[in-house]
Amino acid sequence: MTTTPSIFDPATMGTITLRNRFIRAATHEGMANPDGTPTDSLEKLYLRLAKGGAGAIITGHTAVTLQGKCSYPGMMTMHDDALVAPSRKLVEAVHREGASVILQLSHAGRQTRSSVTGMTTVAPSRLRDRVFNEELPHELSEGEIGAIIDAFAKAVVRAMLAGYDGVELHLAHGYLLSQFLSGYTNRRRDRWGGTLENRFRIVSEIMKRIRQRTGDYPVLAKINGYDAMPGGMRLGEATAIAGMLESAGCTAVEISSGIVSEGFSIMRGPRLPVEPLLAAQFRLASTPRILKPALAGILPFIAPATPKTLKRYNIDSARAIKKTVSIPVIAVGGIHTREDAVVAIADGDADFVSMSRPFIIEPDIVRKMLDGSQHCSKCIQCNYCAVMIETGPLRCWYGRMPETPKR
């Protein structure tokens, strides 16, 4: 007789044992020091998440090179051996509270600004980004691709030495590895582009290098099940990529969707967060004050933000991919209620669920769901948090911004 798994029971993911199947999804916290090390504020946040019952915490995306940093402030990096010791302190603190912690590794590629990083943006192909749109990125050479592969592998070794329970490769949302995987952003005609196998080559080489250096150390991957770009990711290719990841030795796959170039609809909110956009988005914030009221009225029409659904919007992709792989599948996106999470596991759509915004407003949401005191996140999906991160550390705004002082 087969027992239906419970989201509240311990579960394993490779060599990681989680006390439950709830995962805090990678969320940019903006709480790193200028040298890329975690701050005390970040440690306090992770302790609140751990004490609040999360089975595992996936860190905010962490750059493997300085050129690969995003343009938002306070990003962690793992580009140097000197970063190992400060990270170990953070990890040990989380472990004392019973949670696992997984380091998400990323390279921004063209989704950053050279005016912020001080370095040229790079990409598989010279294709301007619709959102950052600062410059045509430099197309990576064979040697430069090799250096990035090595940077990922070295960052994984450092994560292992720091005591992280595993790493997650960020292959989603339009960052560099996602750019290689997508036919929309990868227009190359050499061995790094064209067929899906060629577009996947950089990931397979990273996985090969990691396995040579770390053995069976857990390596997760976050992938897009789909996006809305012409020639972009579709579920058939995503399913094939999940299979390739399993063959390459990947421990688990997390299924997300969308890239930044799609615009504000990937935020999945009931309305466009106009006020924070005008206050923080690097282009709109510089709009003369006299013009902002008019722009506020126009933005919802030129940048609509309401998608077809706000709930469980990656479950169908996770379900399809889970049918084709034997490694654990993690579903993320629009899972805001106890029932959403319980059903996803009980119905076999996913092996774990990860959440971001519910943990921002309530770091102890898992404990509340476990003891039955609360069944739904208080998050209203205003997405102020996702915009205001451009100017400072992560926090919940709950659809309200400070009033502008009267002059």
C-alpha positions as CSV (number, residue, x, y, z in Angstrom):
1,M,0.0,0.0,0.0
2,T,1.5,3.3,-1.1
3,T,1.3,6.2,1.4
4,T,0.5,9.6,0.1
5,P,3.4,11.9,1.0
6,S,2.6,14.9,3.3
7,I,4.1,18.3,2.8
8,F,4.8,18.5,6.5
9,D,6.8,15.3,6.7
10,P,10.7,15.1,6.3
11,A,11.9,14.4,2.8
12,T,15.2,13.9,1.0
13,M,16.7,15.6,-2.0
14,G,19.9,13.9,-2.9
15,T,22.0,13.9,0.3
16,I,19.9,16.8,1.8
17,T,17.3,15.9,4.4
18,L,14.6,18.6,4.8
19,R,12.3,18.6,7.8
20,N,9.3,19.4,5.5
21,R,8.7,20.0,1.8
22,F,8.4,23.8,2.0
23,I,11.3,25.8,0.5
24,R,11.9,29.5,0.6
25,A,12.5,30.2,-3.1
26,A,15.5,32.3,-4.1
27,T,14.7,36.0,-3.5
28,H,17.1,38.9,-4.0
29,E,17.4,40.3,-0.5
30,G,19.8,43.2,-1.2
31,M,21.5,42.5,2.1
32,A,25.1,41.8,1.2
33,N,28.1,44.0,1.9
34,P,30.0,45.8,-1.0
35,D,32.5,42.9,-1.0
36,G,29.7,40.4,-1.6
37,T,29.7,38.9,1.9
38,P,26.4,38.4,3.9
39,T,25.5,41.1,6.4
40,D,24.1,40.6,9.9
41,S,20.7,41.7,8.5
42,L,20.8,38.8,6.1
43,E,21.7,36.3,8.8
44,K,18.8,37.7,11.0
45,L,16.4,37.2,8.1
46,Y,17.5,33.6,7.5
47,L,17.2,32.9,11.2
48,R,13.6,34.2,11.1
49,L,12.9,31.9,8.1
50,A,14.5,28.9,9.8
51,K,12.7,29.5,13.1
52,G,9.5,30.0,11.2
53,G,9.6,26.4,9.9
54,A,11.0,26.5,6.4
55,G,12.4,23.2,5.4
56,A,15.1,24.8,3.3
57,I,16.2,28.3,2.3
58,I,17.5,29.0,-1.2
59,T,19.5,32.2,-1.0
60,G,19.1,35.2,-3.3
61,H,21.0,34.8,-6.6
62,T,24.7,35.0,-5.9
63,A,27.1,36.1,-8.6
64,V,29.9,33.7,-9.7
65,T,31.9,36.6,-11.2
66,L,31.9,40.4,-10.6
67,Q,30.9,40.9,-14.3
68,G,27.9,38.6,-13.6
69,K,26.4,40.8,-10.8
70,C,23.0,42.2,-11.3
71,S,22.4,46.0,-11.2
72,Y,20.5,45.9,-7.9
73,P,22.4,46.8,-4.7
74,G,23.4,44.3,-2.1
75,M,24.0,41.2,-4.1
76,M,26.1,38.3,-2.7
77,T,29.0,37.0,-4.6
78,M,31.0,33.7,-4.5
79,H,33.8,34.7,-6.8
80,D,36.7,34.5,-4.4
81,D,38.0,32.1,-1.7
82,A,37.9,34.9,0.8
83,L,34.1,34.6,0.7
84,V,34.0,31.1,2.2
85,A,34.5,31.9,5.9
86,P,31.8,34.7,6.1
87,S,29.3,32.4,4.4
88,R,30.2,29.6,6.8
89,K,29.0,31.7,9.8
90,L,25.7,32.3,8.0
91,V,25.2,28.6,7.2
92,E,26.0,27.4,10.7
93,A,23.5,29.8,12.2
94,V,20.7,28.5,9.9
95,H,21.6,24.9,10.7
96,R,21.3,25.5,14.4
97,E,17.7,26.3,13.8
98,G,17.0,23.1,11.8
99,A,16.8,24.4,8.3
100,S,18.9,23.5,5.2
101,V,20.4,26.3,3.1
102,I,21.1,26.1,-0.6
103,L,23.2,28.8,-2.4
104,Q,21.7,29.9,-5.7
105,L,24.5,30.7,-8.2
106,S,23.9,33.0,-11.1
107,H,25.5,35.2,-13.9
108,A,23.3,38.1,-15.0
109,G,24.6,38.2,-18.5
110,R,22.9,41.0,-20.4
111,Q,20.4,41.6,-17.5
112,T,22.4,44.2,-15.7
113,R,23.9,47.6,-16.3
114,S,27.5,48.4,-17.0
115,S,26.9,51.9,-15.5
116,V,26.4,50.1,-12.2
117,T,28.8,47.2,-12.4
118,G,31.5,49.1,-14.2
119,M,32.0,46.2,-16.5
120,T,30.7,45.3,-20.0
121,T,27.5,43.3,-20.2
122,V,27.9,39.9,-22.0
123,A,25.5,37.5,-23.6
124,P,25.5,34.5,-26.0
125,S,24.5,36.9,-28.8
126,R,24.5,40.6,-29.4
127,L,20.8,41.2,-28.7
128,R,19.7,44.2,-26.8
129,D,17.6,43.6,-23.7
130,R,14.1,45.3,-23.8
131,V,14.2,46.3,-20.1
132,F,17.8,47.2,-19.3
133,N,18.4,48.3,-22.9
134,E,21.6,50.1,-22.0
135,E,23.9,48.8,-24.7
136,L,24.4,45.9,-27.1
137,P,26.0,43.2,-25.0
138,H,29.4,41.7,-25.9
139,E,29.0,38.3,-27.5
140,L,31.0,35.8,-25.5
141,S,34.0,34.2,-27.2
142,E,34.9,30.5,-26.8
143,G,37.6,31.4,-24.2
144,E,35.2,33.6,-22.3
145,I,32.6,30.9,-22.1
146,G,35.2,28.5,-20.8
147,A,36.1,31.0,-18.1
148,I,32.4,31.3,-17.0
149,I,32.1,27.5,-16.9
150,D,35.2,27.4,-14.6
151,A,33.8,30.3,-12.5
152,F,30.6,28.3,-11.8
153,A,32.5,25.2,-10.9
154,K,34.8,27.1,-8.5
155,A,31.8,28.8,-6.9
156,V,30.3,25.4,-6.2
157,V,33.5,24.2,-4.5
158,R,33.5,27.3,-2.3
159,A,29.8,26.7,-1.4
160,M,30.6,23.2,-0.3
161,L,33.6,24.4,1.8
162,A,31.3,27.0,3.4
163,G,28.9,24.3,4.5
164,Y,25.9,25.0,2.2
165,D,23.8,21.9,1.9
166,G,23.8,22.3,-1.9
167,V,23.7,24.8,-4.7
168,E,21.1,25.8,-7.3
169,L,22.1,26.9,-10.8
170,H,20.0,29.7,-12.0
171,L,18.9,28.7,-15.5
172,A,15.7,30.8,-15.5
173,H,14.3,34.3,-15.8
174,G,16.6,35.5,-18.6
175,Y,19.9,35.4,-16.8
176,L,23.0,34.2,-18.7
177,L,22.5,30.4,-18.6
178,S,18.8,31.0,-19.4
179,Q,20.0,33.2,-22.3
180,F,22.0,30.3,-23.7
181,L,19.1,27.8,-23.4
182,S,16.5,30.0,-25.1
183,G,16.3,30.2,-28.9
184,Y,15.1,33.8,-28.5
185,T,18.3,35.0,-26.9
186,N,20.8,32.5,-28.3
187,R,21.3,33.2,-32.0
188,R,24.8,31.6,-32.2
189,R,25.8,29.3,-35.1
190,D,28.7,27.6,-33.4
191,R,28.7,24.7,-31.0
192,W,27.1,26.8,-28.3
193,G,24.0,27.6,-30.3
194,G,21.4,26.2,-32.8
195,T,20.2,22.9,-31.6
196,L,18.9,22.4,-28.0
197,E,21.8,20.1,-27.3
198,N,24.2,22.9,-28.4
199,R,22.3,25.5,-26.4
200,F,22.5,23.2,-23.3
201,R,26.2,22.6,-23.8
202,I,27.4,25.3,-21.4
203,V,25.2,23.8,-18.6
204,S,26.4,20.2,-19.4
205,E,30.0,21.5,-19.2
206,I,29.3,23.2,-15.9
207,M,27.7,20.1,-14.5
208,K,30.6,17.9,-15.7
209,R,33.2,20.2,-14.1
210,I,31.2,20.3,-10.8
211,R,30.9,16.6,-10.6
212,Q,34.6,16.2,-11.2
213,R,35.4,18.5,-8.3
214,T,32.6,17.8,-5.8
215,G,31.4,14.2,-6.3
216,D,27.7,13.8,-5.3
217,Y,27.4,17.3,-3.8
218,P,23.7,18.4,-4.4
219,V,23.2,20.6,-7.4
220,L,19.7,21.8,-8.1
221,A,18.7,23.8,-11.2
222,K,16.0,26.4,-11.7
223,I,14.5,26.3,-15.2
224,N,11.7,28.0,-17.1
225,G,8.8,25.8,-18.1
226,Y,7.9,28.4,-20.6
227,D,8.2,32.1,-21.5
228,A,6.2,34.4,-23.8
229,M,9.0,35.5,-26.2
230,P,9.0,34.5,-29.9
231,G,11.2,31.5,-30.3
232,G,11.7,31.4,-26.5
233,M,11.2,28.5,-24.1
234,R,8.3,26.2,-24.5
235,L,7.3,23.2,-22.3
236,G,8.5,20.6,-24.8
237,E,12.0,22.0,-24.7
238,A,11.8,22.5,-20.9
239,T,10.9,18.9,-20.5
240,A,13.9,17.9,-22.6
241,I,16.2,20.2,-20.6
242,A,15.0,18.6,-17.4
243,G,15.9,15.2,-18.8
244,M,19.3,16.4,-19.9
245,L,19.9,17.9,-16.4
246,E,19.0,14.5,-14.8
247,S,21.5,12.7,-17.2
248,A,24.1,15.3,-16.3
249,G,23.8,14.5,-12.6
250,C,21.4,17.2,-11.4
251,T,19.8,16.5,-8.0
252,A,16.5,18.3,-8.5
253,V,14.8,20.8,-10.8
254,E,12.7,23.8,-9.8
255,I,10.1,24.9,-12.4
256,S,9.5,28.6,-12.9
257,S,8.6,30.7,-15.9
258,G,9.2,34.0,-17.7
259,I,12.1,36.3,-18.5
260,V,12.6,40.0,-17.6
261,S,12.2,41.1,-21.3
262,E,8.5,40.1,-21.1
263,G,7.9,43.1,-19.0
264,F,5.8,43.5,-15.9
265,S,3.4,40.7,-16.6
266,I,5.9,38.2,-15.2
267,M,5.4,39.7,-11.7
268,R,1.9,38.1,-11.6
269,G,0.0,40.7,-9.7
270,P,-3.6,42.0,-10.0
271,R,-2.4,45.5,-11.0
272,L,0.7,47.2,-12.2
273,P,2.7,48.6,-9.2
274,V,2.8,52.1,-10.7
275,E,3.8,54.1,-7.6
276,P,6.9,52.1,-6.8
277,L,7.9,52.0,-10.5
278,L,7.8,55.8,-10.6
279,A,9.8,55.9,-7.4
280,A,12.5,53.2,-8.0
281,Q,12.7,51.8,-11.5
282,F,15.9,53.2,-12.8
283,R,14.4,54.8,-16.0
284,L,11.0,55.9,-14.7
285,A,12.4,57.4,-11.4
286,S,14.2,60.1,-13.3
287,T,11.0,61.3,-14.9
288,P,10.4,65.0,-14.0
289,R,7.9,65.3,-11.2
290,I,5.5,67.3,-13.2
291,L,5.2,64.5,-15.8
292,K,4.8,61.6,-13.3
293,P,1.0,62.0,-12.9
294,A,0.4,61.7,-16.6
295,L,2.9,58.7,-16.8
296,A,1.0,57.0,-13.9
297,G,-2.1,57.1,-16.0
298,I,-0.5,55.8,-19.1
299,L,1.7,53.0,-17.7
300,P,-1.1,50.5,-17.0
301,F,-2.0,50.6,-20.7
302,I,1.4,50.4,-22.2
303,A,2.7,47.8,-19.7
304,P,-0.3,45.7,-18.6
305,A,0.5,43.5,-15.6
306,T,-2.5,41.2,-15.2
307,P,-1.8,37.7,-16.6
308,K,-4.3,34.9,-17.1
309,T,-3.8,33.5,-13.6
310,L,-2.2,34.6,-10.4
311,K,-2.4,31.2,-8.7
312,R,-0.3,28.0,-9.1
313,Y,0.8,29.2,-12.5
314,N,3.7,26.7,-12.9
315,I,1.9,23.6,-11.6
316,D,1.0,22.3,-15.1
317,S,4.6,22.6,-16.2
318,A,5.9,20.9,-13.0
319,R,3.4,18.1,-13.5
320,A,4.4,17.5,-17.1
321,I,8.1,17.5,-16.3
322,K,7.7,15.3,-13.2
323,K,6.2,12.6,-15.5
324,T,9.5,12.4,-17.4
325,V,12.2,12.6,-14.8
326,S,13.0,10.6,-11.6
327,I,14.7,13.3,-9.7
328,P,12.7,15.6,-7.4
329,V,10.7,18.4,-9.0
330,I,10.0,21.7,-7.1
331,A,7.1,23.9,-8.1
332,V,7.2,27.6,-7.5
333,G,4.8,30.4,-8.3
334,G,1.4,31.5,-7.0
335,I,1.4,28.9,-4.2
336,H,-0.1,31.1,-1.4
337,T,-2.4,28.8,0.6
338,R,-2.0,25.6,2.7
339,E,-4.3,23.8,0.3
340,D,-2.2,24.9,-2.7
341,A,0.9,23.3,-1.2
342,V,-0.8,20.2,0.3
343,V,-2.6,19.4,-3.0
344,A,0.5,19.9,-5.1
345,I,2.3,17.2,-3.1
346,A,-0.7,14.9,-2.6
347,D,-1.6,14.9,-6.3
348,G,2.0,14.1,-7.3
349,D,2.4,17.4,-9.3
350,A,5.6,18.1,-7.4
351,D,7.9,16.7,-4.7
352,F,8.5,20.1,-3.0
353,V,6.9,23.5,-3.2
354,S,8.9,26.8,-3.0
355,M,7.5,30.2,-2.2
356,S,8.9,33.7,-2.3
357,R,6.4,36.5,-1.6
358,P,4.6,34.7,1.2
359,F,7.9,34.4,3.1
360,I,8.6,38.1,2.6
361,I,5.5,39.2,4.5
362,E,5.5,36.3,7.0
363,P,8.8,34.5,7.5
364,D,7.0,32.1,9.9
365,I,4.2,31.2,7.4
366,V,5.2,27.4,7.5
367,R,4.8,27.2,11.2
368,K,1.4,28.9,11.0
369,M,0.3,26.5,8.3
370,L,1.6,23.5,10.2
371,D,-0.2,24.3,13.5
372,G,-3.4,25.3,11.6
373,S,-3.5,28.9,12.9
374,Q,-3.4,30.2,9.3
375,H,-4.2,28.7,5.9
376,C,-3.5,31.5,3.5
377,S,-0.6,34.0,3.1
378,K,-1.4,37.6,3.9
379,C,0.5,38.6,0.7
380,I,-1.7,40.7,-1.6
381,Q,0.7,40.3,-4.6
382,C,1.1,44.1,-4.9
383,N,4.7,43.4,-6.1
384,Y,6.0,46.6,-4.4
385,C,8.8,44.4,-3.0
386,A,9.9,43.3,-6.4
387,V,10.3,46.9,-7.6
388,M,11.6,48.7,-4.5
389,I,14.5,46.2,-4.3
390,E,16.2,48.4,-6.9
391,T,16.8,51.0,-4.2
392,G,17.3,49.1,-0.9
393,P,17.0,45.9,1.1
394,L,14.0,43.5,0.7
395,R,10.9,44.3,2.7
396,C,7.1,43.9,2.5
397,W,5.4,47.2,1.5
398,Y,1.8,45.7,1.5
399,G,0.7,48.0,-1.2
400,R,1.6,51.2,0.7
401,M,4.4,53.6,0.3
402,P,5.5,56.3,2.7
403,E,3.7,59.6,2.0
404,T,5.8,62.3,0.4
405,P,6.5,65.0,3.0
406,K,4.7,68.2,2.3
407,R,6.8,71.2,1.4
